[in-house]
Amino acid sequence: MVNTAIQRLTFEEYLTYDDGTDHHYELVDGCPVLMNPPTIEHFLITKFLEQGLDAEIRRLSLPWLTFREAGVRTGFSKSRLTDLCIVTKEQAKELLGQSAVFQTAPLLIVEVVSPDSIKSLSEKPQWTKLKSRLRKFSDRL
């Protein structure tokens, strides 16, 4: 019989976790959860949004930065990887020399929703309007 015990990590252990691969993990209740690589469409949407936000940040001379796939602490033993987030330069300075997991809330977090997620959400009435807006947005790409 093979022992497949789940490895639990403290948040601090998660910050330095390295399984020897280039895989990305989120921390869910102390357990590292492997994230599937995004689709090319996902990357294109994220890049489009990042370029637009960066241009506006530069135009307004704001002391903000955008990051793709940065971590954000969401609880005692939880961390999520963002598709895109905006943070202050001060928040970024606090993480120099460390893992890019923000422990203070970013100014903005963007999550690009996959078509499969939209299907499951579309069964809920409150998401009907959002689904329509997402289709219009993706048609413009």
DSSP file (Angstrom, degrees, kcal/mol; ACC not computed):
  #  RESIDUE AA STRUCTURE BP1 BP2  ACC     N-H-->O    O-->H-N    N-H-->O    O-->H-N    TCO  KAPPA ALPHA  PHI   PSI    X-CA   Y-CA   Z-CA
    1    1 A M              0   0    0      0, 0.0     2,-0.4     0, 0.0     0, 0.0   0.000 360.0 360.0 360.0 138.9    0.0    0.0    0.0
    2    2 A V        -     0   0    0      2,-0.0     2,-0.6     1,-0.0     0, 0.0  -0.789 360.0-134.2 -95.7 133.1    1.3    3.5   -0.9
    3    3 A N        +     0   0    0     -2,-0.4    -1,-0.0     1,-0.1     0, 0.0  -0.779  24.7 177.2 -87.5 118.9    1.1    6.2    1.7
    4    4 A T        +     0   0    0     -2,-0.6    -1,-0.1     2,-0.0     3,-0.0  -0.341  13.2 169.6-117.5  50.0   -0.3    9.4    0.2
    5    5 A A        -     0   0    0      1,-0.1     2,-0.4     2,-0.0    -2,-0.0  -0.339  38.3-114.9 -63.1 140.8   -0.5   11.6    3.2
    6    6 A I        -     0   0    0      1,-0.1     2,-0.7    25,-0.0    -1,-0.1  -0.651  24.7-129.4 -79.7 129.0   -1.2   15.3    2.4
    7    7 A Q        -     0   0    0     -2,-0.4     2,-0.4    25,-0.1    -1,-0.1  -0.709  22.7-156.4 -81.7 114.5    1.7   17.5    3.3
    8    8 A R        -     0   0    0     -2,-0.7     2,-0.4    23,-0.2    23,-0.2  -0.752  10.3-166.6 -92.9 139.4    0.5   20.4    5.4
    9    9 A L        -     0   0    0     21,-3.8     2,-0.1    -2,-0.4     3,-0.0  -0.921  20.1-125.6-123.1 147.8    2.5   23.6    5.5
   10   10 A T     >  -     0   0    0     -2,-0.4     4,-2.2     1,-0.1     5,-0.1  -0.449  39.1-106.1 -75.3 166.4    2.5   26.7    7.7
   11   11 A F  H  > S+     0   0    0     65,-0.3     4,-1.6     1,-0.2    -1,-0.1   0.908 123.4  52.4 -61.6 -40.2    2.1   29.9    5.8
   12   12 A E  H  > S+     0   0    0      1,-0.2     4,-0.6     2,-0.2    -1,-0.2   0.875 108.8  49.5 -64.1 -38.2    5.7   30.7    6.4
   13   13 A E  H >4 S+     0   0    0      1,-0.2     3,-1.0     2,-0.2     4,-0.3   0.882 106.9  56.3 -66.6 -38.0    6.8   27.3    5.0
   14   14 A Y  H >< S+     0   0    0     -4,-2.2     3,-1.3     1,-0.2    -2,-0.2   0.873  97.4  63.1 -60.0 -37.8    4.6   27.9    1.9
   15   15 A L  H 3< S+     0   0    0     -4,-1.6    -1,-0.2     1,-0.3    -2,-0.2   0.764 115.5  30.7 -61.3 -25.0    6.5   31.1    1.2
   16   16 A T  T << S+     0   0    0     -3,-1.0    -1,-0.3    -4,-0.6    -2,-0.2   0.245  88.2 137.3-115.4  11.0    9.7   29.1    0.7
   17   17 A Y    <   +     0   0    0     -3,-1.3     2,-0.3    -4,-0.3    -3,-0.1  -0.374  21.4 168.4 -64.7 130.8    8.1   25.9   -0.6
   18   18 A D        -     0   0    0     -2,-0.1     4,-0.1     1,-0.0    -3,-0.0  -0.904  21.0-175.5-146.4 113.3   10.0   24.4   -3.6
   19   19 A D        -     0   0    0     -2,-0.3     3,-0.1     2,-0.2    -2,-0.0   0.311  58.8-101.6 -92.3   9.8    9.2   20.9   -4.9
   20   20 A G  S    S+     0   0    0      1,-0.3     2,-0.2     3,-0.1    -2,-0.0   0.513  95.1  91.4  85.6   4.5   12.1   21.1   -7.4
   21   21 A T  S    S-     0   0    0      2,-0.1    -1,-0.3     0, 0.0    -2,-0.2  -0.635  85.6-114.0-117.8 178.8    9.7   21.9  -10.4
   22   22 A D  S    S+     0   0    0     -2,-0.2    -4,-0.0    -3,-0.1     2,-0.0   0.152  70.0 134.6 -96.9  17.5    8.5   25.1  -11.9
   23   23 A H        -     0   0    0      1,-0.1     2,-0.4    14,-0.0    -4,-0.2  -0.300  51.5-132.4 -67.9 151.3    4.9   24.3  -10.8
   24   24 A H        -     0   0    0     11,-0.5    11,-2.7    57,-0.0     2,-0.3  -0.879  24.0-168.9-106.4 137.8    2.8   27.0   -9.2
   25   25 A Y  E     -A   34   0A   0     -2,-0.4     2,-0.3     9,-0.2     9,-0.2  -0.943  15.1-153.7-127.7 146.7    0.8   26.2   -6.1
   26   26 A E  E     -A   33   0A   0      7,-2.2     7,-3.2    -2,-0.3     2,-0.6  -0.801  26.6-122.9-104.6 158.9   -1.9   27.9   -4.0
   27   27 A L  E     -AB  32  79A   0     52,-1.7    52,-2.4    -2,-0.3     2,-0.5  -0.922  29.4-179.8-106.7 119.9   -2.2   27.2   -0.3
   28   28 A V  E >  S-A   31   0A   0      3,-2.6     3,-1.9    -2,-0.6    50,-0.2  -0.950  73.0 -28.2-124.0 110.5   -5.6   25.9    0.8
   29   29 A D  T 3  S-     0   0    0     -2,-0.5    49,-0.2     1,-0.3    -1,-0.1   0.878 126.8 -48.0  50.9  42.2   -6.0   25.2    4.5
   30   30 A G  T 3  S+     0   0    0     47,-2.4   -21,-3.8     1,-0.2    -1,-0.3   0.399 116.9 112.2  85.1  -2.7   -2.3   24.5    4.8
   31   31 A C  E <   -A   28   0A   0     -3,-1.9    -3,-2.6    46,-0.2     2,-0.4  -0.893  68.1-126.2-107.9 129.4   -2.1   22.2    1.7
   32   32 A P  E     -A   27   0A   0      0, 0.0     2,-0.5     0, 0.0    -5,-0.2  -0.588  26.4-160.6 -70.9 128.4   -0.2   23.1   -1.4
   33   33 A V  E     -A   26   0A   0     -7,-3.2    -7,-2.2    -2,-0.4     2,-0.1  -0.956  16.1-126.8-116.6 119.2   -2.6   22.8   -4.4
   34   34 A L  E     -A   25   0A   0     -2,-0.5     2,-0.4    -9,-0.2    -9,-0.2  -0.401  21.9-142.6 -65.1 132.8   -1.1   22.5   -7.9
   35   35 A M        -     0   0    0    -11,-2.7   -11,-0.5    -2,-0.1    -1,-0.1  -0.832  13.7-123.5 -99.5 134.8   -2.5   25.0  -10.3
   36   36 A N        -     0   0    0     -2,-0.4    -1,-0.0     1,-0.1     0, 0.0  -0.471  36.2-100.0 -70.1 144.9   -3.0   24.0  -14.0
   37   37 A P        -     0   0    0      0, 0.0    -1,-0.1     0, 0.0   -14,-0.0  -0.426  44.0-111.3 -63.9 141.1   -1.3   26.2  -16.5
   38   38 A P        -     0   0    0      0, 0.0     2,-0.1     0, 0.0    -3,-0.0  -0.226  30.9-104.1 -67.9 162.1   -3.6   28.8  -18.1
   39   39 A T     >  -     0   0    0      1,-0.1     4,-1.9     4,-0.0     5,-0.1  -0.372  31.5-108.0 -77.7 165.5   -4.7   28.6  -21.7
   40   40 A I  H  > S+     0   0    0      1,-0.2     4,-2.5     2,-0.2     5,-0.2   0.866 122.0  56.0 -63.8 -35.9   -3.2   31.0  -24.3
   41   41 A E  H  > S+     0   0    0      2,-0.2     4,-2.5     1,-0.2    -1,-0.2   0.907 105.1  52.6 -61.1 -40.6   -6.5   32.9  -24.4
   42   42 A H  H  > S+     0   0    0      1,-0.2     4,-2.4     2,-0.2    -2,-0.2   0.928 110.5  46.9 -59.6 -47.2   -6.2   33.4  -20.7
   43   43 A F  H  X S+     0   0    0     -4,-1.9     4,-2.8     1,-0.2    -2,-0.2   0.895 111.1  52.1 -62.6 -41.0   -2.7   34.8  -21.1
   44   44 A L  H  X S+     0   0    0     -4,-2.5     4,-2.4     2,-0.2    -2,-0.2   0.912 111.1  46.3 -64.1 -42.6   -3.8   37.1  -23.9
   45   45 A I  H  X S+     0   0    0     -4,-2.5     4,-2.4     2,-0.2    -1,-0.2   0.931 114.2  48.3 -64.0 -45.2   -6.6   38.6  -21.9
   46   46 A T  H  X S+     0   0    0     -4,-2.4     4,-2.7    -5,-0.2    -2,-0.2   0.910 112.2  48.6 -62.4 -42.7   -4.4   39.1  -18.9
   47   47 A K  H  X S+     0   0    0     -4,-2.8     4,-2.8     2,-0.2     5,-0.2   0.910 110.1  52.3 -63.8 -42.6   -1.7   40.7  -21.0
   48   48 A F  H  X S+     0   0    0     -4,-2.4     4,-2.0     1,-0.2    -2,-0.2   0.929 113.3  43.9 -57.9 -47.4   -4.3   43.0  -22.7
   49   49 A L  H  X S+     0   0    0     -4,-2.4     4,-2.7     2,-0.2     5,-0.2   0.910 113.0  51.6 -65.9 -42.3   -5.6   44.1  -19.3
   50   50 A E  H  X S+     0   0    0     -4,-2.7     4,-2.9     1,-0.2     5,-0.2   0.923 110.0  48.8 -61.4 -45.1   -2.1   44.5  -17.8
   51   51 A Q  H  X S+     0   0    0     -4,-2.8     4,-2.2     2,-0.2    -1,-0.2   0.905 113.2  47.5 -62.6 -41.5   -0.9   46.7  -20.7
   52   52 A G  H  X S+     0   0    0     -4,-2.0     4,-1.9    -5,-0.2    -2,-0.2   0.913 114.5  45.4 -65.7 -43.2   -4.0   48.9  -20.4
   53   53 A L  H  X S+     0   0    0     -4,-2.7     4,-2.5     2,-0.2    -2,-0.2   0.912 112.3  51.6 -67.6 -41.9   -3.7   49.3  -16.7
   54   54 A D  H  X S+     0   0    0     -4,-2.9     4,-2.5    -5,-0.2    -2,-0.2   0.909 109.1  51.1 -59.8 -42.4    0.1   50.0  -16.9
   55   55 A A  H  X S+     0   0    0     -4,-2.2     4,-2.6    -5,-0.2    -1,-0.2   0.906 112.0  46.2 -62.3 -41.9   -0.6   52.7  -19.5
   56   56 A E  H  X S+     0   0    0     -4,-1.9     4,-2.1     2,-0.2    -1,-0.2   0.879 110.8  52.3 -70.2 -37.4   -3.1   54.4  -17.3
   57   57 A I  H  <>S+     0   0    0     -4,-2.5     5,-2.3     2,-0.2     4,-0.4   0.917 113.3  44.9 -62.5 -43.5   -0.9   54.1  -14.2
   58   58 A R  H ><5S+     0   0    0     -4,-2.5     3,-1.1     3,-0.2    -2,-0.2   0.926 111.2  53.1 -64.7 -45.1    1.9   55.8  -16.2
   59   59 A R  H 3<5S+     0   0    0     -4,-2.6    -2,-0.2     1,-0.3    -1,-0.2   0.881 115.8  39.6 -59.1 -39.2   -0.4   58.4  -17.6
   60   60 A L  T 3<5S-     0   0    0     -4,-2.1    -1,-0.3    -5,-0.1    -2,-0.2   0.430 106.1-128.8 -90.4   0.2   -1.6   59.4  -14.1
   61   61 A S  T < 5 +     0   0    0     -3,-1.1    -3,-0.2    -4,-0.4    -4,-0.1   0.904  45.7 171.2  51.5  47.1    1.9   59.1  -12.6
   62   62 A L      < -     0   0    0     -5,-2.3     2,-1.6    -6,-0.1    -1,-0.2  -0.630  43.3-124.4 -87.8 146.2    0.6   56.8   -9.9
   63   63 A P  S    S+     0   0    0      0, 0.0    26,-2.4     0, 0.0    27,-0.3  -0.298  73.7 116.5 -83.6  54.0    3.0   55.0   -7.5
   64   64 A W  E     -E   88   0B   0     -2,-1.6     2,-0.3    24,-0.3    24,-0.2  -0.817  47.5-158.2-122.7 158.9    1.5   51.6   -8.4
   65   65 A L  E     -E   87   0B   0     22,-2.8    22,-2.4    -2,-0.3     2,-0.4  -0.976  11.5-138.5-134.1 148.8    2.7   48.4  -10.1
   66   66 A T  E     -E   86   0B   0     -2,-0.3     2,-0.4    20,-0.2    20,-0.2  -0.875  20.4-173.1-105.7 143.8    0.9   45.6  -11.8
   67   67 A F  E     -E   85   0B   0     18,-2.5    18,-2.3    -2,-0.4     2,-0.4  -0.997  14.6-144.7-135.2 140.3    2.0   42.0  -11.3
   68   68 A R  S    S+     0   0    0     -2,-0.4    16,-0.2    16,-0.2    15,-0.2  -0.857  82.8   2.3-100.7 140.7    0.8   38.7  -13.0
   69   69 A E  S    S+     0   0    0     13,-1.0     2,-0.2    -2,-0.4    -1,-0.2   0.752  86.2 154.4  58.6  30.4    0.6   35.5  -11.0
   70   70 A A        -     0   0    0     -3,-0.3    12,-3.1    12,-0.1     2,-0.2  -0.561  43.0-116.1 -80.5 153.0    1.5   37.1   -7.7
   71   71 A G  E     -Cd  81 101A   0     29,-3.0    31,-3.0    10,-0.2     2,-0.4  -0.602  24.2-164.2 -88.3 152.0    0.3   35.5   -4.5
   72   72 A V  E     -Cd  80 102A   0      8,-2.3     8,-2.3    29,-0.3     2,-0.4  -0.988  22.6-125.3-136.1 125.9   -2.0   37.1   -2.0
   73   73 A R  E     +C   79   0A   0     29,-3.2     6,-0.3    -2,-0.4     3,-0.1  -0.560  30.5 174.4 -70.0 126.4   -2.6   35.8    1.5
   74   74 A T  E     -     0   0A   0      4,-1.7     2,-0.3    -2,-0.4     5,-0.2   0.376  60.2 -11.9-116.0   1.2   -6.3   35.2    1.9
   75   75 A G  E >  S-C   78   0A   0      3,-1.2     3,-1.0     1,-0.1    -1,-0.2  -0.972  89.7 -63.9-178.5-176.2   -6.4   33.7    5.4
   76   76 A F  T 3  S+     0   0    0     -2,-0.3   -65,-0.3     1,-0.3    -1,-0.1   0.907 133.3   8.9 -56.2 -46.8   -4.3   32.1    8.2
   77   77 A S  T 3  S+     0   0    0    -67,-0.1   -47,-2.4   -66,-0.1     2,-0.4  -0.234 114.4  96.1-129.4  44.3   -3.2   29.2    6.1
   78   78 A K  E <   + C   0  75A   0     -3,-1.0    -4,-1.7   -49,-0.2    -3,-1.2  -0.993  37.6 169.2-138.2 142.6   -4.4   30.3    2.6
   79   79 A S  E     -BC  27  73A   0    -52,-2.4   -52,-1.7    -2,-0.4     2,-0.3  -0.975  13.2-158.8-150.1 138.4   -2.9   32.0   -0.4
   80   80 A R  E     - C   0  72A   0     -8,-2.3    -8,-2.3    -2,-0.3     2,-0.5  -0.879  18.4-128.0-116.0 150.3   -4.2   32.5   -3.9
   81   81 A L  E     - C   0  71A   0     -2,-0.3   -10,-0.2   -10,-0.2     2,-0.2  -0.862  28.3-142.7 -93.4 127.0   -2.4   33.3   -7.1
   82   82 A T        -     0   0    0    -12,-3.1   -13,-1.0    -2,-0.5     3,-0.2  -0.566  12.6-142.4 -86.4 151.5   -3.8   36.3   -8.9
   83   83 A D  S    S-     0   0    0     27,-1.1   -14,-0.4     1,-0.4     2,-0.3   0.878  90.2 -12.1 -72.0 -39.5   -4.1   36.5  -12.6
   84   84 A L  E    S+ F   0 110B   0     26,-1.4    26,-3.5   -16,-0.2    -1,-0.4  -0.963  70.3 178.5-158.9 140.2   -3.3   40.2  -12.2
   85   85 A C  E     -EF  67 109B   0    -18,-2.3   -18,-2.5    -2,-0.3     2,-0.5  -0.990  20.2-140.3-144.7 157.2   -3.0   42.6   -9.3
   86   86 A I  E     +EF  66 108B   0     22,-2.4    21,-2.1    -2,-0.3    22,-1.4  -0.972  28.4 169.7-116.4 130.2   -2.2   46.2   -8.7
   87   87 A V  E     -E   65   0B   0    -22,-2.4   -22,-2.8    -2,-0.5     2,-0.1  -0.874  36.8 -98.3-131.6 165.0   -0.2   47.1   -5.6
   88   88 A T  E  >  -E   64   0B   0     -2,-0.3     4,-1.8   -24,-0.2   -24,-0.3  -0.466  34.2-115.6 -77.2 158.0    1.6   50.2   -4.3
   89   89 A K  H  > S+     0   0    0    -26,-2.4     4,-2.5     1,-0.2     5,-0.1   0.845 118.2  58.6 -61.5 -32.1    5.3   50.5   -4.8
   90   90 A E  H  > S+     0   0    0    -27,-0.3     4,-1.8     2,-0.2    -1,-0.2   0.907 103.2  51.1 -64.1 -41.9    5.7   50.4   -1.0
   91   91 A Q  H  > S+     0   0    0      1,-0.2     4,-0.6     2,-0.2    -1,-0.2   0.911 111.7  47.9 -61.0 -41.4    3.9   47.0   -0.9
   92   92 A A  H >< S+     0   0    0     -4,-1.8     3,-1.3     1,-0.2     4,-0.3   0.905 107.6  55.1 -66.9 -41.1    6.3   45.7   -3.6
   93   93 A K  H >< S+     0   0    0     -4,-2.5     3,-1.5     1,-0.3    -1,-0.2   0.863  99.6  61.9 -59.3 -36.2    9.4   47.1   -1.7
   94   94 A E  H 3< S+     0   0    0     -4,-1.8    -1,-0.3     1,-0.3    -2,-0.2   0.751 105.2  48.2 -61.9 -23.3    8.3   45.1    1.4
   95   95 A L  T X< S+     0   0    0     -3,-1.3     3,-2.5    -4,-0.6    -1,-0.3   0.382  75.6 133.9-101.0   3.3    8.7   41.9   -0.6
   96   96 A L  T <  S+     0   0    0     -3,-1.5     3,-0.1    -4,-0.3    -3,-0.0  -0.324  81.1  13.3 -55.9 130.5   12.2   42.5   -2.1
   97   97 A G  T 3  S+     0   0    0      1,-0.3    -1,-0.3     3,-0.0     2,-0.2   0.538 118.2  88.9  80.3   7.6   14.3   39.4   -1.6
   98   98 A Q  S <  S-     0   0    0     -3,-2.5    -1,-0.3     1,-0.1     2,-0.1  -0.746  90.6 -73.8-127.2 174.0   11.2   37.3   -0.7
   99   99 A S        -     0   0    0     -2,-0.2     2,-2.3     1,-0.1    -1,-0.1  -0.458  52.3-111.1 -65.2 142.4    8.5   35.2   -2.3
  100  100 A A  S    S+     0   0    0     -2,-0.1   -29,-3.0   -31,-0.1     2,-0.5  -0.419  72.8 129.1 -81.3  67.5    6.0   37.4   -4.2
  101  101 A V  E     -d   71   0A   0     -2,-2.3     2,-0.3   -31,-0.2   -29,-0.3  -0.948  50.8-144.1-122.7 107.8    3.1   36.7   -1.8
  102  102 A F  E     -d   72   0A   0    -31,-3.0   -29,-3.2    -2,-0.5    -2,-0.1  -0.529  15.2-172.1 -75.2 132.2    1.4   39.9   -0.6
  103  103 A Q  S    S+     0   0    0     -2,-0.3     2,-0.3   -31,-0.2    -1,-0.1   0.471  72.8  64.4-102.2  -5.4    0.2   39.8    3.0
  104  104 A T  S    S-     0   0    0    -13,-0.1   -31,-0.1     1,-0.0    -2,-0.0  -0.889 103.2 -90.3-112.4 151.4   -1.6   43.2    2.7
  105  105 A A        -     0   0    0     -2,-0.3    -2,-0.1     1,-0.1   -31,-0.0  -0.350  39.1-127.4 -65.4 129.3   -4.5   43.6    0.3
  106  106 A P        -     0   0    0      0, 0.0   -19,-0.2     0, 0.0     3,-0.1  -0.261  21.3-115.9 -63.7 162.4   -3.6   44.8   -3.3
  107  107 A L  S    S+     0   0    0    -21,-2.1     2,-0.3     1,-0.3   -20,-0.2   0.847  97.8   6.2 -67.2 -34.5   -5.4   47.8   -4.6
  108  108 A L  E     -F   86   0B   0    -22,-1.4   -22,-2.4     2,-0.0     2,-0.4  -0.989  61.7-162.9-151.2 139.3   -7.0   45.6   -7.3
  109  109 A I  E     -F   85   0B   0     -2,-0.3     2,-0.5   -24,-0.2   -24,-0.2  -0.996  10.1-161.3-123.4 132.0   -7.1   41.9   -8.1
  110  110 A V  E     -F   84   0B   0    -26,-3.5   -26,-1.4    -2,-0.4   -27,-1.1  -0.952   4.4-170.7-114.3 129.2   -8.2   40.6  -11.5
  111  111 A E        -     0   0    0     -2,-0.5     2,-0.6   -28,-0.2   -29,-0.1  -0.979  15.4-145.8-117.9 118.5   -9.3   37.0  -12.0
  112  112 A V        -     0   0    0     -2,-0.5     2,-0.4   -70,-0.0   -70,-0.0  -0.752  20.3-140.3 -85.0 123.2   -9.8   35.9  -15.7
  113  113 A V        -     0   0    0     -2,-0.6    -1,-0.0     1,-0.0    -2,-0.0  -0.698   9.4-133.3 -92.4 132.2  -12.7   33.5  -15.7
  114  114 A S     >  -     0   0    0     -2,-0.4     4,-2.1     1,-0.1     3,-0.3  -0.397  24.9-110.2 -78.4 158.5  -12.5   30.4  -18.0
  115  115 A P  H  > S+     0   0    0      0, 0.0     4,-2.2     0, 0.0     5,-0.1   0.862 119.7  55.4 -56.1 -36.9  -15.4   29.4  -20.3
  116  116 A D  H  > S+     0   0    0      1,-0.2     4,-1.8     2,-0.2     5,-0.2   0.892 107.5  48.9 -64.1 -38.5  -16.0   26.3  -18.0
  117  117 A S  H  > S+     0   0    0     -3,-0.3     4,-2.4     1,-0.2    -1,-0.2   0.889 108.7  53.5 -66.4 -38.5  -16.3   28.6  -15.0
  118  118 A I  H  X S+     0   0    0     -4,-2.1     4,-2.5     1,-0.2    -2,-0.2   0.900 105.8  54.4 -63.2 -39.9  -18.7   30.8  -16.9
  119  119 A K  H  X S+     0   0    0     -4,-2.2     4,-0.6     1,-0.2    -1,-0.2   0.937 111.5  43.2 -59.1 -47.3  -20.9   27.7  -17.7
  120  120 A S  H >< S+     0   0    0     -4,-1.8     3,-0.6     1,-0.2    -1,-0.2   0.865 116.4  48.2 -69.1 -34.2  -21.2   26.8  -14.1
  121  121 A L  H >< S+     0   0    0     -4,-2.4     3,-2.5     1,-0.2     6,-0.4   0.833  98.7  68.8 -71.8 -31.5  -21.8   30.4  -13.0
  122  122 A S  H 3< S+     0   0    0     -4,-2.5    -1,-0.2     1,-0.3    -2,-0.2   0.702  86.1  68.5 -64.7 -17.2  -24.4   30.9  -15.7
  123  123 A E  T << S+     0   0    0     -3,-0.6    -1,-0.3    -4,-0.6    -2,-0.2   0.639  89.0  76.9 -73.0 -12.6  -26.7   28.5  -13.9
  124  124 A K  S X  S-     0   0    0     -3,-2.5     3,-1.9     1,-0.1     4,-0.4  -0.875  82.0-138.8-100.8 127.4  -27.0   31.2  -11.2
  125  125 A P  G >  S+     0   0    0      0, 0.0     3,-1.5     0, 0.0     4,-0.4   0.822  98.0  63.0 -56.0 -36.3  -29.3   34.1  -12.1
  126  126 A Q  G 3  S+     0   0    0      1,-0.3     4,-0.4     2,-0.1     3,-0.1   0.667 101.4  53.8 -66.0 -14.1  -27.0   36.8  -10.7
  127  127 A W  G <> S+     0   0    0     -3,-1.9     4,-2.6    -6,-0.4    -1,-0.3   0.495  80.7  89.7 -98.6  -4.6  -24.3   35.9  -13.2
  128  128 A T  H <> S+     0   0    0     -3,-1.5     4,-1.7    -4,-0.4    -1,-0.1   0.920  90.8  45.6 -58.3 -46.1  -26.4   36.2  -16.4
  129  129 A K  H  > S+     0   0    0     -4,-0.4     4,-2.0     1,-0.2    -1,-0.2   0.904 112.4  51.3 -65.0 -42.3  -25.5   39.9  -16.8
  130  130 A L  H  > S+     0   0    0     -4,-0.4     4,-2.6     1,-0.2    -2,-0.2   0.906 106.8  54.1 -61.3 -42.6  -21.8   39.2  -16.2
  131  131 A K  H  X S+     0   0    0     -4,-2.6     4,-2.1     1,-0.2    -1,-0.2   0.906 108.0  50.0 -59.7 -42.5  -21.7   36.4  -18.8
  132  132 A S  H  X S+     0   0    0     -4,-1.7     4,-2.1     1,-0.2    -1,-0.2   0.917 111.6  47.9 -62.8 -43.8  -23.1   38.8  -21.4
  133  133 A R  H  X S+     0   0    0     -4,-2.0     4,-2.3     1,-0.2    -2,-0.2   0.890 109.9  52.5 -64.9 -39.9  -20.5   41.5  -20.6
  134  134 A L  H  X S+     0   0    0     -4,-2.6     4,-2.7     2,-0.2    -1,-0.2   0.892 108.6  50.6 -64.4 -39.2  -17.7   38.9  -20.7
  135  135 A R  H  X S+     0   0    0     -4,-2.1     4,-2.1     2,-0.2    -1,-0.2   0.927 110.3  49.2 -63.6 -44.0  -18.8   37.7  -24.2
  136  136 A K  H  X S+     0   0    0     -4,-2.1     4,-0.8     1,-0.2    -2,-0.2   0.908 113.0  48.2 -61.4 -41.2  -18.9   41.3  -25.5
  137  137 A F  H >< S+     0   0    0     -4,-2.3     3,-0.9     1,-0.2     4,-0.4   0.939 112.2  47.0 -64.1 -47.9  -15.4   41.9  -24.1
  138  138 A S  H >< S+     0   0    0     -4,-2.7     3,-1.0     1,-0.3    -1,-0.2   0.808 104.8  61.5 -68.0 -28.5  -13.9   38.7  -25.5
  139  139 A D  H 3< S+     0   0    0     -4,-2.1    -1,-0.3     1,-0.2    -2,-0.2   0.777 100.0  56.7 -66.1 -25.0  -15.5   39.4  -28.9
  140  140 A R  T <<        0   0    0     -3,-0.9    -1,-0.2    -4,-0.8    -2,-0.2   0.621 360.0 360.0 -80.6 -13.1  -13.4   42.7  -29.1
  141  141 A L    <         0   0    0     -3,-1.0    -1,-0.2    -4,-0.4    -2,-0.1   0.495 360.0 360.0 -75.4 360.0  -10.1   40.8  -28.6
